[in-house]
Amino acid sequence: MTKQRKIDLVVLSDIHLGTAGSHATELLKYLKSIRPKTLILNGDIIDIWQFRKRYFPKSHLKVIKHLLGMASKRTNIYYITGNHDEMFRRFSGLKIGKLKIVNQLELDLDGNRSWFFHGDVFDVVMQYSKWLAKLGAIGYDTLIWLNTKVNWINRQFGFEPVSFSKKVKNSVKGAVKYINSFEDTAASLGAKKGYKNIVCGHIHHPEIKELEFPQGNITYLNSGDWIENLTSLEYDDGEWKIFSFRDDFVEEDGFTPNEREQLVDFDPKELFQVLLNEFQAEA
């Protein structure tokens, strides 16, 4: 088994469990390789928007059960709600064992006030045209599904994997402008509130950068996602870094990141009953 790395804090976001694009198998291997004191799940962990009765792979359920197991032991877990799992916002403040559901979070990290939230509050489409945002999410998931099939063929011929969505984002000026605007808006608000770090998800773009404002400098951080980038944020010994599964994960037990997931016929009621049982067992 892979030796666990002890880390002060880990931030994950935009896992989108319950969709074809979620790399749950790789995420589970990453989770098993770390031992964080605190784990922050920064939104869009379970994709309620696109939850389908006949699609919930075993690997996705294993991620949920592993997270619950972490919360029952030594890890404090904060589940920050996002737009794709917004139904959990009504449970803000609920605490089960060492797992707590919140809409936003403030922590003191070595004397630096740090603000964590998903980031959909800055999304104009989300605020004023939620139906359009959901339609876009379905289109995005379809593109990721197609991308998965194409990369499977590429692997058979020894070609490198490609990311359709990344190519679209990098080639469309509007997408690049949106990302920059999101980062500047979030960081500006954080600086006005006196934070030293602001940590978001939502836009699937991992980043760590210093920004200057009249109120002072602030570090903007984004944990990326587990659809395209397979990244997390790690904070240890006073330093932040972006962990990339593809670049940084060291395999020690013969695991193949691209192993095929077996689909199971999960009824949503059955799934949530499993979760309820886990909550009761760990409480």
C-alpha positions as CSV (number, residue, x, y, z in Angstrom):
1,M,0.0,0.0,0.0
2,T,1.0,3.6,-0.6
3,K,2.6,5.2,2.5
4,Q,0.4,8.0,3.8
5,R,1.7,11.6,3.8
6,K,0.8,13.7,6.8
7,I,-0.5,17.1,5.8
8,D,-1.9,19.9,7.8
9,L,-4.7,20.9,5.4
10,V,-6.1,19.6,2.0
11,V,-8.7,21.3,-0.2
12,L,-10.7,19.4,-2.8
13,S,-13.5,20.7,-4.9
14,D,-15.6,20.0,-8.0
15,I,-15.4,16.2,-7.8
16,H,-18.9,15.8,-9.4
17,L,-19.6,12.3,-8.1
18,G,-22.5,10.8,-10.0
19,T,-21.3,12.0,-13.4
20,A,-19.3,10.2,-16.1
21,G,-16.5,12.6,-16.0
22,S,-15.6,12.2,-12.4
23,H,-12.2,10.5,-11.8
24,A,-13.3,8.9,-8.5
25,T,-10.9,5.9,-8.9
26,E,-7.9,8.2,-9.0
27,L,-9.3,10.4,-6.2
28,L,-9.7,7.4,-3.9
29,K,-6.1,6.4,-4.4
30,Y,-5.1,10.0,-3.6
31,L,-7.2,10.0,-0.4
32,K,-5.7,6.8,0.7
33,S,-2.2,8.2,0.3
34,I,-2.7,11.2,2.6
35,R,-3.5,11.8,6.3
36,P,-4.6,15.4,6.6
37,K,-5.5,17.0,9.9
38,T,-8.2,19.0,8.1
39,L,-9.9,18.3,4.8
40,I,-12.0,20.9,3.2
41,L,-14.5,19.8,0.5
42,N,-15.1,23.0,-1.3
43,G,-18.3,22.4,-3.2
44,D,-19.7,20.3,-6.1
45,I,-18.6,17.1,-4.4
46,I,-21.8,15.1,-5.3
47,D,-23.5,16.4,-8.5
48,I,-27.1,16.6,-7.5
49,W,-28.0,18.5,-10.7
50,Q,-27.1,15.5,-12.9
51,F,-27.8,12.7,-10.5
52,R,-29.3,9.8,-12.4
53,K,-31.0,6.7,-11.1
54,R,-29.0,4.2,-13.2
55,Y,-25.6,5.8,-12.8
56,F,-23.5,5.6,-9.7
57,P,-20.3,3.5,-10.1
58,K,-19.0,1.6,-7.1
59,S,-15.8,3.8,-7.2
60,H,-18.0,6.9,-6.5
61,L,-19.7,5.2,-3.5
62,K,-16.3,4.1,-2.2
63,V,-15.1,7.7,-2.2
64,I,-18.1,8.7,-0.1
65,K,-17.6,5.9,2.3
66,H,-13.8,6.6,2.6
67,L,-14.5,10.3,3.4
68,L,-16.9,9.2,6.1
69,G,-14.3,6.9,7.5
70,M,-11.7,9.7,7.6
71,A,-14.2,11.9,9.5
72,S,-14.7,9.1,12.1
73,K,-11.0,8.9,12.8
74,R,-8.5,11.8,13.0
75,T,-9.5,14.2,10.2
76,N,-11.8,17.2,10.6
77,I,-13.8,17.6,7.5
78,Y,-15.7,20.7,6.4
79,Y,-18.2,20.2,3.5
80,I,-18.7,23.6,1.9
81,T,-21.7,23.6,-0.3
82,G,-21.5,24.5,-4.0
83,N,-24.1,25.1,-6.8
84,H,-24.3,21.5,-8.0
85,D,-24.9,20.3,-4.4
86,E,-26.9,23.3,-3.3
87,M,-29.6,21.2,-1.7
88,F,-27.2,20.6,1.2
89,R,-27.3,24.3,2.0
90,R,-30.4,23.8,4.1
91,F,-28.3,21.7,6.4
92,S,-25.6,24.3,7.0
93,G,-24.3,24.0,10.5
94,L,-25.1,20.2,10.7
95,K,-22.3,18.3,12.4
96,I,-21.9,14.5,12.3
97,G,-18.8,13.3,14.1
98,K,-15.9,15.3,12.7
99,L,-17.8,16.3,9.5
100,K,-19.5,19.6,9.4
101,I,-21.6,21.1,6.6
102,V,-21.1,24.9,6.0
103,N,-21.7,27.4,3.3
104,Q,-18.4,29.2,3.8
105,L,-15.5,28.9,6.2
106,E,-12.9,31.1,7.9
107,L,-9.7,29.6,9.4
108,D,-6.6,31.1,10.9
109,L,-3.6,29.5,9.2
110,D,-0.4,30.5,11.0
111,G,-1.8,33.9,11.8
112,N,-3.2,34.5,8.3
113,R,-7.0,34.9,8.0
114,S,-8.2,32.6,5.3
115,W,-11.6,32.5,3.6
116,F,-12.9,29.4,1.9
117,F,-16.1,29.3,-0.2
118,H,-17.1,27.6,-3.5
119,G,-17.3,30.7,-5.6
120,D,-20.6,30.4,-7.5
121,V,-21.8,33.6,-5.9
122,F,-19.6,35.4,-8.5
123,D,-21.2,33.6,-11.4
124,V,-23.7,35.9,-13.1
125,V,-25.3,33.0,-15.0
126,M,-25.9,31.1,-11.8
127,Q,-27.4,34.1,-10.1
128,Y,-29.8,35.2,-12.9
129,S,-30.2,32.2,-15.2
130,K,-29.9,29.0,-13.3
131,W,-31.7,27.0,-16.0
132,L,-29.1,28.1,-18.5
133,A,-26.3,27.1,-16.1
134,K,-27.8,23.7,-15.7
135,L,-28.1,23.3,-19.5
136,G,-24.4,24.3,-19.8
137,A,-23.6,21.7,-17.1
138,I,-25.3,19.0,-19.1
139,G,-23.4,20.0,-22.3
140,Y,-20.1,20.1,-20.3
141,D,-20.7,16.6,-19.0
142,T,-21.5,15.3,-22.5
143,L,-18.3,16.8,-23.7
144,I,-16.3,15.1,-20.9
145,W,-18.1,11.8,-21.7
146,L,-17.1,12.1,-25.3
147,N,-13.5,13.1,-24.3
148,T,-13.3,9.9,-22.2
149,K,-14.2,7.7,-25.1
150,V,-11.7,9.4,-27.4
151,N,-8.9,9.1,-24.9
152,W,-9.7,5.4,-24.5
153,I,-9.1,5.0,-28.2
154,N,-6.0,7.1,-27.9
155,R,-4.6,4.8,-25.3
156,Q,-5.1,1.8,-27.5
157,F,-2.8,3.4,-30.1
158,G,-0.3,4.8,-27.6
159,F,-1.4,8.4,-28.1
160,E,-1.4,11.1,-25.4
161,P,-4.7,12.0,-23.8
162,V,-6.4,15.2,-24.9
163,S,-8.8,17.6,-23.1
164,F,-11.5,19.0,-25.3
165,S,-12.8,21.4,-22.6
166,K,-9.3,22.7,-21.9
167,K,-8.8,23.4,-25.6
168,V,-12.2,25.2,-25.7
169,K,-11.4,27.3,-22.6
170,N,-7.9,28.2,-23.9
171,S,-9.1,29.1,-27.4
172,V,-12.1,31.2,-26.4
173,K,-11.2,34.7,-25.3
174,G,-14.5,34.9,-23.4
175,A,-13.6,31.9,-21.2
176,V,-10.1,33.3,-20.4
177,K,-11.6,36.7,-19.6
178,Y,-14.2,35.0,-17.3
179,I,-11.5,33.1,-15.4
180,N,-9.5,36.3,-14.9
181,S,-12.6,38.2,-13.9
182,F,-13.6,35.5,-11.4
183,E,-10.1,35.5,-9.8
184,D,-9.9,39.3,-9.6
185,T,-13.4,39.7,-8.2
186,A,-13.0,37.0,-5.5
187,A,-9.5,38.3,-4.5
188,S,-10.7,42.0,-4.4
189,L,-13.6,41.1,-2.0
190,G,-11.3,39.1,0.2
191,A,-8.8,41.9,0.4
192,K,-11.5,44.4,1.4
193,K,-12.5,42.0,4.2
194,G,-8.9,41.8,5.4
195,Y,-8.2,38.2,4.5
196,K,-4.7,37.1,3.5
197,N,-5.9,34.0,1.6
198,I,-9.0,33.3,-0.4
199,V,-9.7,29.8,-1.5
200,C,-12.3,28.9,-4.1
201,G,-13.4,26.2,-6.5
202,H,-16.1,26.4,-9.1
203,I,-14.2,27.3,-12.3
204,H,-12.1,24.1,-12.6
205,H,-8.9,26.1,-12.9
206,P,-6.2,25.3,-10.3
207,E,-4.2,28.4,-9.3
208,I,-2.1,30.0,-6.7
209,K,-1.1,33.7,-7.2
210,E,-0.5,36.9,-5.3
211,L,-2.6,39.9,-6.2
212,E,-2.2,43.5,-5.1
213,F,-5.0,45.8,-4.1
214,P,-5.2,49.1,-2.3
215,Q,-6.3,47.3,0.9
216,G,-3.2,45.0,0.7
217,N,-1.9,41.9,-0.9
218,I,-3.8,38.7,-1.0
219,T,-3.2,35.1,-2.1
220,Y,-5.8,33.7,-4.4
221,L,-6.1,29.9,-4.5
222,N,-8.2,27.5,-6.5
223,S,-8.2,23.8,-6.0
224,G,-9.1,22.9,-9.6
225,D,-11.3,19.8,-10.0
226,W,-11.4,16.0,-10.5
227,I,-12.9,16.1,-13.9
228,E,-10.1,17.5,-16.0
229,N,-7.1,18.6,-13.9
230,L,-7.2,16.0,-11.0
231,T,-5.8,18.5,-8.5
232,S,-6.0,19.6,-4.9
233,L,-4.5,22.3,-2.7
234,E,-2.2,21.2,0.1
235,Y,-1.1,23.4,3.0
236,D,1.7,22.1,5.2
237,D,4.5,23.8,7.2
238,G,3.1,27.2,6.3
239,E,3.3,26.6,2.5
240,W,0.6,26.2,-0.1
241,K,1.1,24.0,-3.2
242,I,-1.1,22.5,-6.0
243,F,-1.0,18.7,-6.0
244,S,-1.5,17.2,-9.4
245,F,-2.4,13.5,-9.5
246,R,-1.0,13.0,-13.0
247,D,2.3,14.7,-12.2
248,D,2.9,14.1,-8.5
249,F,1.2,10.9,-7.5
250,V,3.7,8.1,-6.9
251,E,2.2,4.6,-7.5
252,E,3.5,1.9,-5.2
253,D,0.9,-0.9,-5.5
254,G,0.4,-1.5,-9.2
255,F,-2.7,0.7,-9.5
256,T,-3.6,1.7,-13.0
257,P,-5.2,5.2,-13.0
258,N,-7.3,4.5,-16.1
259,E,-8.8,1.2,-14.9
260,R,-12.4,0.9,-16.1
261,E,-15.1,1.5,-13.6
262,Q,-17.9,-1.0,-13.3
263,L,-21.4,0.5,-13.3
264,V,-23.9,-0.6,-10.8
265,D,-27.7,-0.2,-10.7
266,F,-28.0,2.1,-7.7
267,D,-31.4,3.5,-6.8
268,P,-31.0,7.0,-5.3
269,K,-33.0,5.9,-2.2
270,E,-30.7,3.0,-1.7
271,L,-27.6,5.2,-2.0
272,F,-28.8,7.7,0.5
273,Q,-29.9,5.0,2.9
274,V,-26.3,3.7,2.7
275,L,-25.1,7.2,3.5
276,L,-27.6,7.6,6.4
277,N,-26.4,4.3,7.8
278,E,-22.8,5.4,7.6
279,F,-23.7,8.7,9.3
280,Q,-25.4,6.9,12.2
281,A,-22.6,4.5,12.6
282,E,-20.0,7.2,12.8
283,A,-21.9,9.7,14.9
